[in-house]
Amino acid sequence: MSAVRTVVALVVLGLAGCAAPPQTTRAAHFLQAEVPTLAKAEAPRGLTVLQSQYDVVAVNVVVPSSLRVSEANSLLPNADIVWRGDPPGDRYAQIKSIFETAFARGTSMMRKGPQVVVDIEVTSFHAVTEKARFTVGGIHNMHFLMSLRDAQTGALLQPPRLIVADTHAAGGAKALAEDAAGRTQKVVVTERLAEVARRELSAVVAMPPDLVMSAQLDSTSLRASALR
């Protein structure tokens, strides 16, 4: 049954990649320029999973120094980079580290297909300020350009395209509860970027009917065992 349980895990991953956060007016002009992603493509009918398309051997992340940083504690600072999930310091280096961690996690199981290098250029990383987090919350706006190169030749396989990885930012009592439980802003944005990495470097594929039935039976069996 181990193969069937693997299928069940893949199903969960496939469903997790389908969630889409609410968008804000601030992100609207970016969204208009967004290139359609695999998750938005018409998926096969029936039960589907995400299947890796590449063997990712390296991820390069650039956070341009031309991006404007704001440390203003207002609801909506006018800047490209707003980040309070780390202590005061080099925000460029902090965001670079977040992307590197997230993409390493999101691509860790991608070992099938052409060997590629993923190049990331951050264009906006506008999380919420202290004032927003402890009042109304908002949206973590994370936008970046992603391209793929052949790991052996360096040839461009996919030109840069804009990826929008926005996700909800809790506010008020909910934000305090999340912090107390260890679900910090850094955890939230890292999880979201890892999810987007998996989504953007995978294809949506349909499961064969016999595997769907086996997965359903195995899931029922597992639930029954847990109730005993």
C-alpha positions in Angstrom: 0.0 0.0 0.0 3.1 2.3 0.2 2.7 3.3 -3.5 -1.0 4.2 -2.9 -0.1 6.3 0.2 2.4 8.2 -1.9 -0.4 8.9 -4.3 -2.5 10.2 -1.4 0.3 12.5 -0.4 0.5 13.8 -4.0 -3.2 14.5 -4.0 -2.9 16.6 -0.9 0.0 18.5 -2.5 -2.0 19.0 -5.7 -5.0 20.4 -3.7 -2.7 22.7 -1.7 -1.3 24.3 -4.8 -4.8 25.3 -5.9 -5.5 27.8 -3.2 -5.5 31.5 -4.2 -5.3 34.4 -1.7 -7.5 37.5 -2.0 -5.9 40.4 -3.9 -5.8 44.1 -3.1 -6.0 47.3 -5.1 -2.3 47.8 -4.4 -1.4 44.7 -6.3 -3.9 45.2 -9.2 -1.4 46.8 -11.6 1.0 43.9 -11.1 -1.7 41.4 -11.6 -2.7 42.9 -15.0 0.9 42.2 -16.2 1.1 38.7 -14.8 1.9 35.9 -17.2 -0.7 33.0 -16.9 0.7 30.3 -14.6 0.4 26.6 -14.7 -2.1 26.7 -11.8 -4.4 28.9 -13.9 -4.3 26.7 -16.9 -7.3 24.5 -17.6 -6.7 21.3 -15.6 -7.7 17.9 -16.7 -11.1 16.7 -15.3 -11.1 14.4 -12.3 -8.6 14.0 -9.6 -5.2 15.7 -10.4 -1.8 16.1 -8.9 1.3 18.3 -9.4 4.1 16.5 -11.2 7.6 18.0 -11.3 8.9 18.9 -14.8 12.5 19.6 -13.9 15.6 18.5 -12.0 16.4 21.8 -10.2 20.1 21.9 -9.5 20.5 25.5 -8.4 18.4 28.6 -7.6 19.9 32.1 -7.9 18.2 35.0 -6.2 18.8 38.7 -6.8 17.2 41.5 -4.8 18.2 44.7 -6.7 19.5 47.5 -4.7 17.4 49.8 -6.8 14.3 48.7 -4.9 13.1 51.3 -2.4 13.0 50.2 1.3 10.7 51.8 3.9 10.9 51.4 7.6 8.0 53.8 8.2 5.4 52.4 10.6 2.3 53.5 8.6 -0.5 51.4 7.2 0.7 51.5 3.6 4.3 52.9 3.1 5.1 53.9 -0.5 8.0 51.5 -1.2 9.1 48.4 -3.0 10.4 46.6 0.2 8.5 46.6 3.5 9.6 43.9 5.9 9.2 43.5 9.7 9.6 39.8 10.1 13.3 40.0 10.9 15.1 42.4 13.3 16.2 45.8 11.8 19.0 45.2 9.4 19.9 44.6 5.7 16.4 44.1 4.3 17.8 43.1 0.9 19.9 40.3 2.5 16.9 39.2 4.6 14.6 38.9 1.7 17.2 37.1 -0.4 17.6 34.5 2.4 13.8 34.0 2.6 13.6 33.3 -1.2 16.6 30.9 -1.0 15.1 29.0 1.9 11.6 28.8 0.3 12.8 27.7 -3.1 15.2 25.2 -1.6 12.3 23.7 0.2 9.9 23.9 -2.7 12.3 22.3 -5.2 13.9 19.7 -2.8 12.0 16.8 -4.4 12.3 17.9 -8.0 14.8 15.4 -9.5 13.1 14.4 -12.7 13.3 16.0 -16.1 15.9 18.3 -17.7 18.5 19.7 -15.2 17.8 23.5 -14.8 19.0 26.5 -12.9 16.2 28.8 -11.7 16.9 32.6 -11.7 14.8 34.8 -9.5 14.8 38.6 -9.5 12.6 40.2 -6.8 10.5 43.1 -8.0 8.4 43.8 -4.9 8.3 42.5 -1.4 5.7 44.5 0.5 4.7 42.8 3.7 2.8 44.5 6.5 4.1 47.0 9.0 3.7 46.8 12.8 0.8 49.1 12.7 -1.0 47.1 10.0 -0.2 43.7 11.6 -1.6 44.6 15.0 -4.7 46.3 13.7 -6.3 45.5 10.3 -3.8 43.0 8.8 -3.6 43.0 5.0 -1.7 41.3 2.2 1.9 40.2 1.9 2.6 41.3 -1.7 5.5 39.2 -3.2 6.3 39.7 -6.9 9.3 38.4 -8.8 10.6 37.5 -12.2 11.5 33.9 -12.8 13.5 32.3 -15.7 15.0 28.9 -16.3 18.3 28.0 -17.9 19.8 24.7 -19.0 22.2 23.6 -16.2 24.8 22.3 -18.6 24.8 24.9 -21.4 23.3 28.0 -19.7 20.8 28.3 -22.6 17.6 30.1 -21.7 14.7 27.6 -21.5 12.1 30.0 -20.2 12.4 33.8 -20.4 11.7 35.9 -17.3 8.0 36.0 -16.4 6.3 37.8 -13.6 5.1 35.7 -10.7 2.6 37.1 -8.1 2.8 35.2 -4.8 0.5 37.3 -2.7 -0.9 35.8 0.5 -3.0 37.0 3.4 -1.5 38.7 6.4 -3.3 38.3 9.7 -4.1 41.3 11.8 -5.1 42.2 15.4 -5.8 39.4 17.8 -5.4 36.7 15.1 -1.8 38.0 14.4 -1.0 37.9 18.1 -2.3 34.3 18.3 -0.3 33.3 15.3 2.9 34.8 16.7 2.3 33.0 20.0 1.9 29.7 18.2 5.1 30.2 16.2 3.4 31.1 13.0 5.3 34.3 12.4 5.2 36.5 9.3 8.5 34.8 8.2 6.9 31.3 8.4 3.8 32.5 6.5 5.8 34.1 3.6 8.3 31.2 3.4 5.5 28.6 3.2 3.8 30.6 0.5 6.9 31.0 -1.6 7.7 27.3 -1.3 4.2 26.5 -2.5 4.5 28.8 -5.4 7.9 27.3 -6.4 6.3 23.9 -6.5 3.3 25.2 -8.5 5.4 27.1 -11.1 7.8 24.3 -11.8 5.3 21.5 -12.0 2.5 20.4 -14.4 -1.0 19.5 -13.5 -1.6 15.9 -14.5 -4.7 13.6 -14.2 -4.5 10.5 -12.0 -5.4 7.2 -13.8 -8.9 6.0 -12.6 -7.5 2.8 -11.0 -5.1 4.8 -8.9 -7.9 7.2 -7.9 -10.0 4.3 -6.7 -7.0 2.8 -4.8 -6.3 6.2 -3.2 -9.9 6.6 -2.1 -10.0 3.1 -0.7 -6.7 3.5 1.1 -7.8 6.9 2.5 -11.0 5.2 3.9 -8.9 2.4 5.4 -6.6 4.9 7.1 -9.5 6.8 8.6 -11.1 3.6 9.9 -7.8 2.6 11.5 -7.4 5.9 13.2 -10.9 5.5 14.8 -10.2 2.1 16.3 
